[in-house]
Amino acid sequence: MLEIYTAALINGLLIGGVYALVALGLTLIYGVLHIVNFAHGSLLMVAMFAAWVLAEKAGVSPYAALPVVACGMFAVGWALYRYVIGRVSRGEDRAILLATLGVSVVLDNLFLAIFGGDTRQIEGDLTFAMWEVGPLLLAVPKVIAFGVSLVLAGGLWAFMARTDMGRAIRAVAKEPEGARLMGIRPERVFALAYGIGIGCLGAAGCLLLPSFFVSPHVGSVFVLVAFTIVVLGGMGSFPGAVVGGLLIGVTESLGGLVLGESLGPIGISLVFIAVLLLRPTGLFGAAR
Amino acid sequence: MKWVLVGGVAAVPFVLPSQSMVNIAMLTAFSAFLGQCWNIAGGFGGLTSFGHAVFFGSGAYTGAILQTRYGVNPWVGLPAAFLVGGLVGAGIGAASFRAGLRGSYFALVTLAFAEVFRVLSNSLEFTQGGLGIAIPLKVSAWNFQFADRRATYAVVLVLLAVASGVAVWLTKGRMGARLAAVRENEDAAAALGVDIVRTKTWALALSGGLAAMGGVVYGQTYLYIDPSIGFGTERSVEMLLVAMIGGAGTVWGPVLGAVVLHVVADVSRAFIATPGFAPMVYGVVLLVIIAVLPQGLAGVWAQVRGTPGGARDA
């Protein structure tokens, strides 16, 4: 009995690592641009399809494809902000929200039109590979995903904390006008930050693919998960996104075990509602 | 004069020769009705909801469960759904607005509520889980099932007229003035003595009650509902799109939006029939509208006539 729970707990933590990476992108975009990126789930879906196409049509392993897909998604995000979201929304909260919703409707249906509604998975030895650790069986792709996600999260933190570019991004996040006076162009930084946030999704898509299926609707599954993590951790907080990701991974895994397959997913939505209603600043967030 | 014209256009489907053309008219009016329901909260109140399906689904399940479990006449389902939808709206509204959620946060919390309802209806025995509820076929006017689509169209038109009547009232009455004050500037409205939480909760409850009646009509027309038909995101997004494209916060916006949506759907389907293509075009239309016509299509009309119209962004 205890072993089942331990296995579920560890499984949840492993998945939570990738969730943290997805949420880091979202929290970065929120923290810098102060926009709620509703297209986040759909862009993750795009990344997963990119990894799937590379794996199935070109035979590239998702791990080898990771740098390529991450850079590609960075470019997609940068262009999307520069040419669509930034232009369409004119900086109004509701317009930005609706613009990112519009982008997600377009992407979901574009991929439905191209790939059809079937769920797809990559076929390979990797998908079912297991590591035996004591009494526990750990899925190899999940362990790899967890490790790589945390390394990338650390890298992102170092980039934000130590480099001039990271400082510029943080400056714009705090004081766009002050940053402008210092010679930073906020519009460029916005596009850059949006690109980095989406680039995280490129990496996450590659890490998720070996253990998850992909379909054009998969974005709507992840979008609520990502928002729950970000709200739980505190909008804009990096440590919050990592801790929130792990907590939500565990919540999902234990929820599925305790409540069953069909009722299990309710845990995430309930956590989300409860945090928003009771403690909207989240665990690590400063007062808004 | 205007009303004669509108009445004339709305009456055309009654003399159309084919049922499939009547069906298109019925679906358009149905979208316009649901868009108008969204508009009451989202347009006039500035409460951008991403989860209005929660009301539609609650209504659909109320009608179906009353009928299949308790043998209640489906017409009774309409007022019952109005009550249930109103209560759900009041509950979500009271909880969210008391906590001070607005803008994007409110949008996300409505989405989460719709998801909670979807998961619950997918797991509970009472709602027959993922199997959904089939409503037994028994065609008669008494049983709210019509062989002729024109009858369904007539029912939907009446609902659309009711919802639009509410919208007109909001542009004229005291309640509407309070709601507009809250939408434009909450602090100023509070300073003038408007109870913000109450006003917004009331708008969401009214909007939800009306949308729930749409769920009953859906059930009686297609005789089957399941968790994703009832509470799926697509329904929420369609309601929002119709109102936003046509013009949120205007009486005619949702009607215009629904006509545009269905014309776009049918025309694009005629060229490229792949599933997904038509909704993708709506998404593009939405982006274009936000970029160039933030007041929606109805806003253009108001500008042409030189009258101030449409809601400014909250």
Chai-1 contact restraints between the chains, C-beta under 6 A:
chainA,res_idxA,chainB,res_idxB,connection_type,confidence,min_distance_angstrom,max_distance_angstrom,comment,restraint_id
A,V36,B,S104,contact,1.0,0.0,6.0,A-B,restraint_1
A,V88,B,L287,contact,1.0,0.0,6.0,A-B,restraint_2
A,V88,B,I290,contact,1.0,0.0,6.0,A-B,restraint_3
A,V88,B,A291,contact,1.0,0.0,6.0,A-B,restraint_4
A,E92,B,D313,contact,1.0,0.0,6.0,A-B,restraint_5
A,D93,B,G103,contact,1.0,0.0,6.0,A-B,restraint_6
A,R94,B,T48,contact,1.0,0.0,6.0,A-B,restraint_7
A,R94,B,D313,contact,1.0,0.0,6.0,A-B,restraint_8
A,A95,B,I290,contact,1.0,0.0,6.0,A-B,restraint_9
A,L97,B,S104,contact,1.0,0.0,6.0,A-B,restraint_10
A,L98,B,I290,contact,1.0,0.0,6.0,A-B,restraint_11
A,A99,B,I290,contact,1.0,0.0,6.0,A-B,restraint_12
A,G102,B,G283,contact,1.0,0.0,6.0,A-B,restraint_13
A,G102,B,L286,contact,1.0,0.0,6.0,A-B,restraint_14
A,G102,B,L287,contact,1.0,0.0,6.0,A-B,restraint_15
A,V105,B,G283,contact,1.0,0.0,6.0,A-B,restraint_16
A,V106,B,M280,contact,1.0,0.0,6.0,A-B,restraint_17
A,V106,B,G283,contact,1.0,0.0,6.0,A-B,restraint_18
A,V106,B,V284,contact,1.0,0.0,6.0,A-B,restraint_19
A,N109,B,G276,contact,1.0,0.0,6.0,A-B,restraint_20
A,N109,B,P279,contact,1.0,0.0,6.0,A-B,restraint_21
A,N109,B,M280,contact,1.0,0.0,6.0,A-B,restraint_22
A,L110,B,M280,contact,1.0,0.0,6.0,A-B,restraint_23
A,L112,B,G276,contact,1.0,0.0,6.0,A-B,restraint_24
A,A113,B,T274,contact,1.0,0.0,6.0,A-B,restraint_25
A,A113,B,G276,contact,1.0,0.0,6.0,A-B,restraint_26
A,A113,B,F277,contact,1.0,0.0,6.0,A-B,restraint_27
A,S220,B,T233,contact,1.0,0.0,6.0,A-B,restraint_28
A,F227,B,L108,contact,1.0,0.0,6.0,A-B,restraint_29
A,S262,B,N122,contact,1.0,0.0,6.0,A-B,restraint_30
A,S262,B,S123,contact,1.0,0.0,6.0,A-B,restraint_31
A,L263,B,S123,contact,1.0,0.0,6.0,A-B,restraint_32
A,P265,B,V119,contact,1.0,0.0,6.0,A-B,restraint_33
A,I266,B,V116,contact,1.0,0.0,6.0,A-B,restraint_34
A,I266,B,V119,contact,1.0,0.0,6.0,A-B,restraint_35
A,S269,B,A112,contact,1.0,0.0,6.0,A-B,restraint_36
A,S269,B,E115,contact,1.0,0.0,6.0,A-B,restraint_37
A,S269,B,V116,contact,1.0,0.0,6.0,A-B,restraint_38
A,F272,B,A112,contact,1.0,0.0,6.0,A-B,restraint_39
A,I273,B,A112,contact,1.0,0.0,6.0,A-B,restraint_40
A,L276,B,V109,contact,1.0,0.0,6.0,A-B,restraint_41
A,L277,B,A95,contact,1.0,0.0,6.0,A-B,restraint_42
A,L277,B,A99,contact,1.0,0.0,6.0,A-B,restraint_43
